[in-house]
Amino acid sequence: MLAMVLREVGGPLVPEERPDPEPGPGEVRIRVEACAVCRTDLYVIDGDLPQAVYPIVPGHEVVGTVEAVGKGLRAPLPGARVCVP
Ligand SMILES: [Zn+2]
């Protein structure tokens, strides 16, 4: 997968190839089609969120398609279009 990585406070977003993560129990892997930037992401970029650990991939509000499902989930199924607010 292609991730846009913030390596340090105030730095540029750098494209980086990473292996597709495997979903753990109760998790899904989503093929992201669109990602919003919210105020929390700007806090991370500006270094105003003390609990942020760098490098970090900003962006936690996404729309996409479920690709893989971890153990213990019956929904959503792979192929479902989902939104994470
Ligand atoms: Zn947010």
PDB file of the backbone (N, CA, C, O) and the ligand in Angstrom, with CONECT records:
HET     ZN  A 101       1
ATOM      1  N   MET A   1       0.836  -1.175   0.000  1.00  0.00           N
ATOM      2  CA  MET A   1       0.000   0.000   0.000  1.00  0.00           C
ATOM      3  C   MET A   1       0.877   1.233   0.000  1.00  0.00           C
ATOM      4  O   MET A   1       2.016   1.207   0.468  1.00  0.00           O
ATOM      5  N   LEU A   2       0.333   2.310  -0.530  1.00  0.00           N
ATOM      6  CA  LEU A   2       1.040   3.587  -0.516  1.00  0.00           C
ATOM      7  C   LEU A   2       0.543   4.394   0.675  1.00  0.00           C
ATOM      8  O   LEU A   2      -0.658   4.629   0.807  1.00  0.00           O
ATOM      9  N   ALA A   3       1.451   4.817   1.536  1.00  0.00           N
ATOM     10  CA  ALA A   3       1.093   5.626   2.699  1.00  0.00           C
ATOM     11  C   ALA A   3       1.798   6.972   2.584  1.00  0.00           C
ATOM     12  O   ALA A   3       2.931   7.057   2.110  1.00  0.00           O
ATOM     13  N   MET A   4       1.114   8.014   3.024  1.00  0.00           N
ATOM     14  CA  MET A   4       1.739   9.334   3.109  1.00  0.00           C
ATOM     15  C   MET A   4       2.185   9.506   4.555  1.00  0.00           C
ATOM     16  O   MET A   4       1.355   9.599   5.460  1.00  0.00           O
ATOM     17  N   VAL A   5       3.476   9.547   4.767  1.00  0.00           N
ATOM     18  CA  VAL A   5       4.056   9.472   6.104  1.00  0.00           C
ATOM     19  C   VAL A   5       4.605  10.838   6.529  1.00  0.00           C
ATOM     20  O   VAL A   5       5.299  11.517   5.772  1.00  0.00           O
ATOM     21  N   LEU A   6       4.270  11.212   7.762  1.00  0.00           N
ATOM     22  CA  LEU A   6       4.847  12.405   8.386  1.00  0.00           C
ATOM     23  C   LEU A   6       5.930  11.909   9.336  1.00  0.00           C
ATOM     24  O   LEU A   6       5.632  11.288  10.356  1.00  0.00           O
ATOM     25  N   ARG A   7       7.186  12.185   9.001  1.00  0.00           N
ATOM     26  CA  ARG A   7       8.292  11.641   9.796  1.00  0.00           C
ATOM     27  C   ARG A   7       8.614  12.489  11.018  1.00  0.00           C
ATOM     28  O   ARG A   7       9.139  11.982  12.009  1.00  0.00           O
ATOM     29  N   GLU A   8       8.295  13.792  10.948  1.00  0.00           N
ATOM     30  CA  GLU A   8       8.603  14.676  12.075  1.00  0.00           C
ATOM     31  C   GLU A   8       7.661  15.871  12.063  1.00  0.00           C
ATOM     32  O   GLU A   8       7.068  16.195  11.033  1.00  0.00           O
ATOM     33  N   VAL A   9       7.529  16.515  13.196  1.00  0.00           N
ATOM     34  CA  VAL A   9       6.671  17.695  13.315  1.00  0.00           C
ATOM     35  C   VAL A   9       7.095  18.731  12.275  1.00  0.00           C
ATOM     36  O   VAL A   9       8.272  19.069  12.150  1.00  0.00           O
ATOM     37  N   GLY A  10       6.112  19.220  11.540  1.00  0.00           N
ATOM     38  CA  GLY A  10       6.374  20.271  10.561  1.00  0.00           C
ATOM     39  C   GLY A  10       7.002  19.794   9.272  1.00  0.00           C
ATOM     40  O   GLY A  10       7.208  20.592   8.358  1.00  0.00           O
ATOM     41  N   GLY A  11       7.316  18.495   9.172  1.00  0.00           N
ATOM     42  CA  GLY A  11       7.958  17.980   7.968  1.00  0.00           C
ATOM     43  C   GLY A  11       6.948  17.779   6.849  1.00  0.00           C
ATOM     44  O   GLY A  11       5.745  17.948   7.048  1.00  0.00           O
ATOM     45  N   PRO A  12       7.448  17.414   5.661  1.00  0.00           N
ATOM     46  CA  PRO A  12       6.549  17.150   4.540  1.00  0.00           C
ATOM     47  C   PRO A  12       5.931  15.757   4.665  1.00  0.00           C
ATOM     48  O   PRO A  12       6.471  14.895   5.358  1.00  0.00           O
ATOM     49  N   LEU A  13       4.800  15.537   3.994  1.00  0.00           N
ATOM     50  CA  LEU A  13       4.254  14.192   3.856  1.00  0.00           C
ATOM     51  C   LEU A  13       5.045  13.498   2.760  1.00  0.00           C
ATOM     52  O   LEU A  13       5.178  14.016   1.651  1.00  0.00           O
ATOM     53  N   VAL A  14       5.574  12.304   3.084  1.00  0.00           N
ATOM     54  CA  VAL A  14       6.447  11.589   2.161  1.00  0.00           C
ATOM     55  C   VAL A  14       5.760  10.288   1.738  1.00  0.00           C
ATOM     56  O   VAL A  14       5.349   9.513   2.603  1.00  0.00           O
ATOM     57  N   PRO A  15       5.621  10.023   0.415  1.00  0.00           N
ATOM     58  CA  PRO A  15       5.012   8.759  -0.009  1.00  0.00           C
ATOM     59  C   PRO A  15       5.941   7.588   0.322  1.00  0.00           C
ATOM     60  O   PRO A  15       7.153   7.659   0.122  1.00  0.00           O
ATOM     61  N   GLU A  16       5.326   6.488   0.844  1.00  0.00           N
ATOM     62  CA  GLU A  16       6.127   5.338   1.261  1.00  0.00           C
ATOM     63  C   GLU A  16       5.334   4.065   0.985  1.00  0.00           C
ATOM     64  O   GLU A  16       4.162   3.974   1.349  1.00  0.00           O
ATOM     65  N   GLU A  17       5.963   3.088   0.347  1.00  0.00           N
ATOM     66  CA  GLU A  17       5.329   1.779   0.130  1.00  0.00           C
ATOM     67  C   GLU A  17       5.466   0.963   1.410  1.00  0.00           C
ATOM     68  O   GLU A  17       6.552   0.856   1.979  1.00  0.00           O
ATOM     69  N   ARG A  18       4.347   0.387   1.856  1.00  0.00           N
ATOM     70  CA  ARG A  18       4.332  -0.448   3.050  1.00  0.00           C
ATOM     71  C   ARG A  18       3.547  -1.712   2.753  1.00  0.00           C
ATOM     72  O   ARG A  18       2.676  -1.701   1.883  1.00  0.00           O
ATOM     73  N   PRO A  19       3.837  -2.814   3.461  1.00  0.00           N
ATOM     74  CA  PRO A  19       3.042  -4.026   3.248  1.00  0.00           C
ATOM     75  C   PRO A  19       1.601  -3.810   3.705  1.00  0.00           C
ATOM     76  O   PRO A  19       1.350  -3.062   4.650  1.00  0.00           O
ATOM     77  N   ASP A  20       0.655  -4.467   3.031  1.00  0.00           N
ATOM     78  CA  ASP A  20      -0.742  -4.396   3.461  1.00  0.00           C
ATOM     79  C   ASP A  20      -0.854  -4.985   4.864  1.00  0.00           C
ATOM     80  O   ASP A  20      -0.397  -6.105   5.090  1.00  0.00           O
ATOM     81  N   PRO A  21      -1.452  -4.259   5.814  1.00  0.00           N
ATOM     82  CA  PRO A  21      -1.609  -4.814   7.163  1.00  0.00           C
ATOM     83  C   PRO A  21      -2.665  -5.918   7.171  1.00  0.00           C
ATOM     84  O   PRO A  21      -3.642  -5.858   6.424  1.00  0.00           O
ATOM     85  N   GLU A  22      -2.462  -6.926   8.024  1.00  0.00           N
ATOM     86  CA  GLU A  22      -3.464  -7.983   8.202  1.00  0.00           C
ATOM     87  C   GLU A  22      -4.381  -7.580   9.350  1.00  0.00           C
ATOM     88  O   GLU A  22      -3.899  -7.219  10.424  1.00  0.00           O
ATOM     89  N   PRO A  23      -5.696  -7.637   9.141  1.00  0.00           N
ATOM     90  CA  PRO A  23      -6.605  -7.252  10.222  1.00  0.00           C
ATOM     91  C   PRO A  23      -6.554  -8.258  11.369  1.00  0.00           C
ATOM     92  O   PRO A  23      -6.568  -9.470  11.155  1.00  0.00           O
ATOM     93  N   GLY A  24      -6.493  -7.728  12.593  1.00  0.00           N
ATOM     94  CA  GLY A  24      -6.546  -8.571  13.779  1.00  0.00           C
ATOM     95  C   GLY A  24      -7.988  -8.887  14.131  1.00  0.00           C
ATOM     96  O   GLY A  24      -8.900  -8.469  13.418  1.00  0.00           O
ATOM     97  N   PRO A  25      -8.212  -9.620  15.223  1.00  0.00           N
ATOM     98  CA  PRO A  25      -9.580  -9.938  15.642  1.00  0.00           C
ATOM     99  C   PRO A  25     -10.421  -8.669  15.808  1.00  0.00           C
ATOM    100  O   PRO A  25     -10.005  -7.719  16.470  1.00  0.00           O
ATOM    101  N   GLY A  26     -11.595  -8.670  15.202  1.00  0.00           N
ATOM    102  CA  GLY A  26     -12.506  -7.539  15.320  1.00  0.00           C
ATOM    103  C   GLY A  26     -12.148  -6.351  14.446  1.00  0.00           C
ATOM    104  O   GLY A  26     -12.757  -5.288  14.563  1.00  0.00           O
ATOM    105  N   GLU A  27     -11.157  -6.522  13.562  1.00  0.00           N
ATOM    106  CA  GLU A  27     -10.729  -5.421  12.690  1.00  0.00           C
ATOM    107  C   GLU A  27     -11.027  -5.735  11.222  1.00  0.00           C
ATOM    108  O   GLU A  27     -11.252  -6.887  10.850  1.00  0.00           O
ATOM    109  N   VAL A  28     -11.025  -4.688  10.403  1.00  0.00           N
ATOM    110  CA  VAL A  28     -11.111  -4.869   8.954  1.00  0.00           C
ATOM    111  C   VAL A  28      -9.976  -4.081   8.303  1.00  0.00           C
ATOM    112  O   VAL A  28      -9.462  -3.121   8.878  1.00  0.00           O
ATOM    113  N   ARG A  29      -9.598  -4.494   7.112  1.00  0.00           N
ATOM    114  CA  ARG A  29      -8.678  -3.704   6.291  1.00  0.00           C
ATOM    115  C   ARG A  29      -9.498  -3.066   5.184  1.00  0.00           C
ATOM    116  O   ARG A  29     -10.238  -3.746   4.473  1.00  0.00           O
ATOM    117  N   ILE A  30      -9.360  -1.752   5.046  1.00  0.00           N
ATOM    118  CA  ILE A  30     -10.137  -0.973   4.074  1.00  0.00           C
ATOM    119  C   ILE A  30      -9.212  -0.466   2.989  1.00  0.00           C
ATOM    120  O   ILE A  30      -8.154   0.091   3.282  1.00  0.00           O
ATOM    121  N   ARG A  31      -9.602  -0.655   1.736  1.00  0.00           N
ATOM    122  CA  ARG A  31      -8.907  -0.021   0.609  1.00  0.00           C
ATOM    123  C   ARG A  31      -9.448   1.406   0.540  1.00  0.00           C
ATOM    124  O   ARG A  31     -10.575   1.625   0.097  1.00  0.00           O
ATOM    125  N   VAL A  32      -8.655   2.362   0.972  1.00  0.00           N
ATOM    126  CA  VAL A  32      -9.101   3.756   1.087  1.00  0.00           C
ATOM    127  C   VAL A  32      -9.256   4.370  -0.306  1.00  0.00           C
ATOM    128  O   VAL A  32      -8.354   4.307  -1.142  1.00  0.00           O
ATOM    129  N   GLU A  33     -10.424   4.960  -0.522  1.00  0.00           N
ATOM    130  CA  GLU A  33     -10.705   5.664  -1.786  1.00  0.00           C
ATOM    131  C   GLU A  33     -10.617   7.172  -1.605  1.00  0.00           C
ATOM    132  O   GLU A  33     -10.265   7.895  -2.538  1.00  0.00           O
ATOM    133  N   ALA A  34     -10.939   7.650  -0.401  1.00  0.00           N
ATOM    134  CA  ALA A  34     -10.841   9.074  -0.106  1.00  0.00           C
ATOM    135  C   ALA A  34     -10.569   9.238   1.378  1.00  0.00           C
ATOM    136  O   ALA A  34     -11.052   8.461   2.201  1.00  0.00           O
ATOM    137  N   CYS A  35      -9.789  10.262   1.710  1.00  0.00           N
ATOM    138  CA  CYS A  35      -9.438  10.524   3.106  1.00  0.00           C
ATOM    139  C   CYS A  35      -9.563  12.019   3.357  1.00  0.00           C
ATOM    140  O   CYS A  35      -9.053  12.835   2.590  1.00  0.00           O
ATOM    141  N   ALA A  36     -10.247  12.367   4.440  1.00  0.00           N
ATOM    142  CA  ALA A  36     -10.397  13.771   4.810  1.00  0.00           C
ATOM    143  C   ALA A  36      -9.222  14.199   5.691  1.00  0.00           C
ATOM    144  O   ALA A  36      -8.534  13.368   6.284  1.00  0.00           O
ATOM    145  N   VAL A  37      -9.017  15.479   5.759  1.00  0.00           N
ATOM    146  CA  VAL A  37      -8.059  16.057   6.697  1.00  0.00           C
ATOM    147  C   VAL A  37      -8.872  16.853   7.700  1.00  0.00           C
ATOM    148  O   VAL A  37      -9.592  17.776   7.321  1.00  0.00           O
ATOM    149  N   CYS A  38      -8.766  16.505   8.985  1.00  0.00           N
ATOM    150  CA  CYS A  38      -9.524  17.221  10.009  1.00  0.00           C
ATOM    151  C   CYS A  38      -8.558  17.975  10.917  1.00  0.00           C
ATOM    152  O   CYS A  38      -7.342  17.906  10.742  1.00  0.00           O
ATOM    153  N   ARG A  39      -9.106  18.682  11.873  1.00  0.00           N
ATOM    154  CA  ARG A  39      -8.278  19.500  12.769  1.00  0.00           C
ATOM    155  C   ARG A  39      -7.277  18.643  13.541  1.00  0.00           C
ATOM    156  O   ARG A  39      -6.161  19.085  13.812  1.00  0.00           O
ATOM    157  N   THR A  40      -7.676  17.411  13.899  1.00  0.00           N
ATOM    158  CA  THR A  40      -6.751  16.532  14.621  1.00  0.00           C
ATOM    159  C   THR A  40      -5.498  16.267  13.796  1.00  0.00           C
ATOM    160  O   THR A  40      -4.393  16.250  14.339  1.00  0.00           O
ATOM    161  N   ASP A  41      -5.658  16.060  12.495  1.00  0.00           N
ATOM    162  CA  ASP A  41      -4.487  15.850  11.631  1.00  0.00           C
ATOM    163  C   ASP A  41      -3.582  17.080  11.647  1.00  0.00           C
ATOM    164  O   ASP A  41      -2.358  16.955  11.658  1.00  0.00           O
ATOM    165  N   LEU A  42      -4.179  18.250  11.650  1.00  0.00           N
ATOM    166  CA  LEU A  42      -3.370  19.474  11.681  1.00  0.00           C
ATOM    167  C   LEU A  42      -2.646  19.619  13.018  1.00  0.00           C
ATOM    168  O   LEU A  42      -1.521  20.117  13.060  1.00  0.00           O
ATOM    169  N   TYR A  43      -3.291  19.182  14.128  1.00  0.00           N
ATOM    170  CA  TYR A  43      -2.595  19.170  15.420  1.00  0.00           C
ATOM    171  C   TYR A  43      -1.380  18.245  15.352  1.00  0.00           C
ATOM    172  O   TYR A  43      -0.310  18.584  15.859  1.00  0.00           O
ATOM    173  N   VAL A  44      -1.542  17.082  14.727  1.00  0.00           N
ATOM    174  CA  VAL A  44      -0.436  16.127  14.596  1.00  0.00           C
ATOM    175  C   VAL A  44       0.698  16.744  13.780  1.00  0.00           C
ATOM    176  O   VAL A  44       1.864  16.658  14.165  1.00  0.00           O
ATOM    177  N   ILE A  45       0.355  17.360  12.665  1.00  0.00           N
ATOM    178  CA  ILE A  45       1.372  17.960  11.787  1.00  0.00           C
ATOM    179  C   ILE A  45       2.098  19.099  12.501  1.00  0.00           C
ATOM    180  O   ILE A  45       3.303  19.281  12.326  1.00  0.00           O
ATOM    181  N   ASP A  46       1.361  19.860  13.303  1.00  0.00           N
ATOM    182  CA  ASP A  46       1.956  21.009  14.002  1.00  0.00           C
ATOM    183  C   ASP A  46       2.644  20.625  15.315  1.00  0.00           C
ATOM    184  O   ASP A  46       3.277  21.471  15.946  1.00  0.00           O
ATOM    185  N   GLY A  47       2.525  19.344  15.737  1.00  0.00           N
ATOM    186  CA  GLY A  47       3.151  18.927  16.985  1.00  0.00           C
ATOM    187  C   GLY A  47       2.363  19.322  18.220  1.00  0.00           C
ATOM    188  O   GLY A  47       2.917  19.367  19.318  1.00  0.00           O
ATOM    189  N   ASP A  48       1.071  19.612  18.058  1.00  0.00           N
ATOM    190  CA  ASP A  48       0.242  20.049  19.178  1.00  0.00           C
ATOM    191  C   ASP A  48      -0.525  18.910  19.838  1.00  0.00           C
ATOM    192  O   ASP A  48      -1.404  19.162  20.663  1.00  0.00           O
ATOM    193  N   LEU A  49      -0.214  17.668  19.496  1.00  0.00           N
ATOM    194  CA  LEU A  49      -0.884  16.508  20.081  1.00  0.00           C
ATOM    195  C   LEU A  49       0.193  15.667  20.770  1.00  0.00           C
ATOM    196  O   LEU A  49       0.872  14.881  20.109  1.00  0.00           O
ATOM    197  N   PRO A  50       0.359  15.821  22.103  1.00  0.00           N
ATOM    198  CA  PRO A  50       1.495  15.192  22.798  1.00  0.00           C
ATOM    199  C   PRO A  50       1.543  13.672  22.654  1.00  0.00           C
ATOM    200  O   PRO A  50       2.625  13.086  22.701  1.00  0.00           O
ATOM    201  N   GLN A  51       0.381  13.019  22.478  1.00  0.00           N
ATOM    202  CA  GLN A  51       0.398  11.558  22.406  1.00  0.00           C
ATOM    203  C   GLN A  51       0.748  11.027  21.016  1.00  0.00           C
ATOM    204  O   GLN A  51       0.823   9.811  20.839  1.00  0.00           O
ATOM    205  N   ALA A  52       0.962  11.885  20.035  1.00  0.00           N
ATOM    206  CA  ALA A  52       1.331  11.439  18.691  1.00  0.00           C
ATOM    207  C   ALA A  52       2.752  10.880  18.701  1.00  0.00           C
ATOM    208  O   ALA A  52       3.651  11.449  19.320  1.00  0.00           O
ATOM    209  N   VAL A  53       2.940   9.763  18.011  1.00  0.00           N
ATOM    210  CA  VAL A  53       4.255   9.123  17.883  1.00  0.00           C
ATOM    211  C   VAL A  53       4.650   9.169  16.409  1.00  0.00           C
ATOM    212  O   VAL A  53       3.893   8.724  15.546  1.00  0.00           O
ATOM    213  N   TYR A  54       5.820   9.700  16.127  1.00  0.00           N
ATOM    214  CA  TYR A  54       6.297   9.858  14.753  1.00  0.00           C
ATOM    215  C   TYR A  54       7.334   8.790  14.445  1.00  0.00           C
ATOM    216  O   TYR A  54       8.089   8.411  15.341  1.00  0.00           O
ATOM    217  N   PRO A  55       7.403   8.288  13.214  1.00  0.00           N
ATOM    218  CA  PRO A  55       6.598   8.655  12.054  1.00  0.00           C
ATOM    219  C   PRO A  55       5.147   8.221  12.235  1.00  0.00           C
ATOM    220  O   PRO A  55       4.852   7.268  12.955  1.00  0.00           O
ATOM    221  N   ILE A  56       4.250   8.941  11.566  1.00  0.00           N
ATOM    222  CA  ILE A  56       2.820   8.688  11.670  1.00  0.00           C
ATOM    223  C   ILE A  56       2.175   8.891  10.302  1.00  0.00           C
ATOM    224  O   ILE A  56       2.655   9.679   9.488  1.00  0.00           O
ATOM    225  N   VAL A  57       1.087   8.174  10.062  1.00  0.00           N
ATOM    226  CA  VAL A  57       0.308   8.348   8.844  1.00  0.00           C
ATOM    227  C   VAL A  57      -0.964   9.096   9.233  1.00  0.00           C
ATOM    228  O   VAL A  57      -1.887   8.495   9.782  1.00  0.00           O
ATOM    229  N   PRO A  58      -1.027  10.399   8.957  1.00  0.00           N
ATOM    230  CA  PRO A  58      -2.229  11.157   9.314  1.00  0.00           C
ATOM    231  C   PRO A  58      -3.422  10.713   8.464  1.00  0.00           C
ATOM    232  O   PRO A  58      -3.271  10.101   7.407  1.00  0.00           O
ATOM    233  N   GLY A  59      -4.605  11.044   8.967  1.00  0.00           N
ATOM    234  CA  GLY A  59      -5.813  10.732   8.203  1.00  0.00           C
ATOM    235  C   GLY A  59      -6.556   9.575   8.824  1.00  0.00           C
ATOM    236  O   GLY A  59      -6.120   8.429   8.722  1.00  0.00           O
ATOM    237  N   HIS A  60      -7.679   9.860   9.471  1.00  0.00           N
ATOM    238  CA  HIS A  60      -8.432   8.804  10.144  1.00  0.00           C
ATOM    239  C   HIS A  60      -9.918   8.869   9.792  1.00  0.00           C
ATOM    240  O   HIS A  60     -10.729   8.167  10.396  1.00  0.00           O
ATOM    241  N   GLU A  61     -10.272   9.692   8.835  1.00  0.00           N
ATOM    242  CA  GLU A  61     -11.672   9.786   8.388  1.00  0.00           C
ATOM    243  C   GLU A  61     -11.678   9.404   6.911  1.00  0.00           C
ATOM    244  O   GLU A  61     -11.296  10.193   6.047  1.00  0.00           O
ATOM    245  N   VAL A  62     -12.121   8.172   6.639  1.00  0.00           N
ATOM    246  CA  VAL A  62     -11.955   7.640   5.287  1.00  0.00           C
ATOM    247  C   VAL A  62     -13.241   7.028   4.746  1.00  0.00           C
ATOM    248  O   VAL A  62     -14.163   6.696   5.491  1.00  0.00           O
ATOM    249  N   VAL A  63     -13.268   6.892   3.438  1.00  0.00           N
ATOM    250  CA  VAL A  63     -14.284   6.127   2.724  1.00  0.00           C
ATOM    251  C   VAL A  63     -13.532   5.119   1.868  1.00  0.00           C
ATOM    252  O   VAL A  63     -12.522   5.447   1.246  1.00  0.00           O
ATOM    253  N   GLY A  64     -14.037   3.881   1.843  1.00  0.00           N
ATOM    254  CA  GLY A  64     -13.360   2.865   1.049  1.00  0.00           C
ATOM    255  C   GLY A  64     -14.142   1.570   1.014  1.00  0.00           C
ATOM    256  O   GLY A  64     -15.323   1.520   1.357  1.00  0.00           O
ATOM    257  N   THR A  65     -13.446   0.514   0.587  1.00  0.00           N
ATOM    258  CA  THR A  65     -14.053  -0.800   0.425  1.00  0.00           C
ATOM    259  C   THR A  65     -13.326  -1.792   1.328  1.00  0.00           C
ATOM    260  O   THR A  65     -12.096  -1.819   1.370  1.00  0.00           O
ATOM    261  N   VAL A  66     -14.097  -2.609   2.051  1.00  0.00           N
ATOM    262  CA  VAL A  66     -13.509  -3.619   2.933  1.00  0.00           C
ATOM    263  C   VAL A  66     -12.827  -4.681   2.077  1.00  0.00           C
ATOM    264  O   VAL A  66     -13.438  -5.267   1.183  1.00  0.00           O
ATOM    265  N   GLU A  67     -11.544  -4.918   2.371  1.00  0.00           N
ATOM    266  CA  GLU A  67     -10.763  -5.913   1.618  1.00  0.00           C
ATOM    267  C   GLU A  67     -10.588  -7.210   2.391  1.00  0.00           C
ATOM    268  O   GLU A  67     -10.579  -8.293   1.805  1.00  0.00           O
ATOM    269  N   ALA A  68     -10.448  -7.099   3.710  1.00  0.00           N
ATOM    270  CA  ALA A  68     -10.197  -8.280   4.530  1.00  0.00           C
ATOM    271  C   ALA A  68     -10.836  -8.070   5.897  1.00  0.00           C
ATOM    272  O   ALA A  68     -10.945  -6.946   6.387  1.00  0.00           O
ATOM    273  N   VAL A  69     -11.259  -9.188   6.504  1.00  0.00           N
ATOM    274  CA  VAL A  69     -11.968  -9.131   7.782  1.00  0.00           C
ATOM    275  C   VAL A  69     -11.247 -10.025   8.785  1.00  0.00           C
ATOM    276  O   VAL A  69     -10.897 -11.163   8.471  1.00  0.00           O
ATOM    277  N   GLY A  70     -11.029  -9.507   9.990  1.00  0.00           N
ATOM    278  CA  GLY A  70     -10.402 -10.295  11.044  1.00  0.00           C
ATOM    279  C   GLY A  70     -11.385 -11.245  11.696  1.00  0.00           C
ATOM    280  O   GLY A  70     -12.589 -11.191  11.445  1.00  0.00           O
ATOM    281  N   LYS A  71     -10.849 -12.117  12.539  1.00  0.00           N
ATOM    282  CA  LYS A  71     -11.689 -13.105  13.218  1.00  0.00           C
ATOM    283  C   LYS A  71     -12.706 -12.418  14.125  1.00  0.00           C
ATOM    284  O   LYS A  71     -12.436 -11.371  14.714  1.00  0.00           O
ATOM    285  N   GLY A  72     -13.877 -13.035  14.219  1.00  0.00           N
ATOM    286  CA  GLY A  72     -14.894 -12.560  15.147  1.00  0.00           C
ATOM    287  C   GLY A  72     -15.869 -11.567  14.558  1.00  0.00           C
ATOM    288  O   GLY A  72     -16.808 -11.157  15.241  1.00  0.00           O
ATOM    289  N   LEU A  73     -15.678 -11.162  13.305  1.00  0.00           N
ATOM    290  CA  LEU A  73     -16.603 -10.212  12.676  1.00  0.00           C
ATOM    291  C   LEU A  73     -17.487 -10.930  11.673  1.00  0.00           C
ATOM    292  O   LEU A  73     -17.023 -11.768  10.899  1.00  0.00           O
ATOM    293  N   ARG A  74     -18.769 -10.590  11.698  1.00  0.00           N
ATOM    294  CA  ARG A  74     -19.691 -11.121  10.688  1.00  0.00           C
ATOM    295  C   ARG A  74     -20.084 -10.027   9.700  1.00  0.00           C
ATOM    296  O   ARG A  74     -20.629 -10.321   8.636  1.00  0.00           O
ATOM    297  N   ALA A  75     -19.816  -8.784  10.037  1.00  0.00           N
ATOM    298  CA  ALA A  75     -20.083  -7.651   9.152  1.00  0.00           C
ATOM    299  C   ALA A  75     -19.130  -6.531   9.549  1.00  0.00           C
ATOM    300  O   ALA A  75     -18.760  -6.442  10.720  1.00  0.00           O
ATOM    301  N   PRO A  76     -18.727  -5.687   8.632  1.00  0.00           N
ATOM    302  CA  PRO A  76     -19.075  -5.714   7.224  1.00  0.00           C
ATOM    303  C   PRO A  76     -18.287  -6.806   6.485  1.00  0.00           C
ATOM    304  O   PRO A  76     -17.202  -7.199   6.913  1.00  0.00           O
ATOM    305  N   LEU A  77     -18.836  -7.274   5.400  1.00  0.00           N
ATOM    306  CA  LEU A  77     -18.206  -8.305   4.589  1.00  0.00           C
ATOM    307  C   LEU A  77     -17.244  -7.679   3.589  1.00  0.00           C
ATOM    308  O   LEU A  77     -17.400  -6.511   3.231  1.00  0.00           O
ATOM    309  N   PRO A  78     -16.243  -8.444   3.132  1.00  0.00           N
ATOM    310  CA  PRO A  78     -15.373  -7.934   2.071  1.00  0.00           C
ATOM    311  C   PRO A  78     -16.210  -7.466   0.878  1.00  0.00           C
ATOM    312  O   PRO A  78     -17.164  -8.132   0.477  1.00  0.00           O
ATOM    313  N   GLY A  79     -15.847  -6.341   0.332  1.00  0.00           N
ATOM    314  CA  GLY A  79     -16.574  -5.746  -0.781  1.00  0.00           C
ATOM    315  C   GLY A  79     -17.539  -4.659  -0.358  1.00  0.00           C
ATOM    316  O   GLY A  79     -18.013  -3.893  -1.196  1.00  0.00           O
ATOM    317  N   ALA A  80     -17.839  -4.579   0.941  1.00  0.00           N
ATOM    318  CA  ALA A  80     -18.764  -3.559   1.432  1.00  0.00           C
ATOM    319  C   ALA A  80     -18.099  -2.180   1.367  1.00  0.00           C
ATOM    320  O   ALA A  80     -16.919  -2.029   1.681  1.00  0.00           O
ATOM    321  N   ARG A  81     -18.879  -1.187   0.956  1.00  0.00           N
ATOM    322  CA  ARG A  81     -18.384   0.194   0.952  1.00  0.00           C
ATOM    323  C   ARG A  81     -18.654   0.767   2.325  1.00  0.00           C
ATOM    324  O   ARG A  81     -19.784   0.706   2.810  1.00  0.00           O
ATOM    325  N   VAL A  82     -17.636   1.325   2.960  1.00  0.00           N
ATOM    326  CA  VAL A  82     -17.774   1.792   4.336  1.00  0.00           C
ATOM    327  C   VAL A  82     -17.201   3.196   4.496  1.00  0.00           C
ATOM    328  O   VAL A  82     -16.416   3.680   3.680  1.00  0.00           O
ATOM    329  N   CYS A  83     -17.633   3.825   5.590  1.00  0.00           N
ATOM    330  CA  CYS A  83     -17.171   5.153   5.965  1.00  0.00           C
ATOM    331  C   CYS A  83     -16.687   5.070   7.412  1.00  0.00           C
ATOM    332  O   CYS A  83     -17.362   4.483   8.258  1.00  0.00           O
ATOM    333  N   VAL A  84     -15.545   5.644   7.695  1.00  0.00           N
ATOM    334  CA  VAL A  84     -15.044   5.727   9.065  1.00  0.00           C
ATOM    335  C   VAL A  84     -15.020   7.198   9.455  1.00  0.00           C
ATOM    336  O   VAL A  84     -14.174   7.950   8.971  1.00  0.00           O
ATOM    337  N   PRO A  85     -15.946   7.625  10.332  1.00  0.00           N
ATOM    338  CA  PRO A  85     -15.986   9.046  10.686  1.00  0.00           C
ATOM    339  C   PRO A  85     -14.902   9.406  11.691  1.00  0.00           C
ATOM    340  O   PRO A  85     -14.796  10.564  12.096  1.00  0.00           O
TER     341      PRO A  85
HETATM  342 ZN    ZN A 101     -10.939  13.731  12.823  1.00  0.00          ZN2+
END
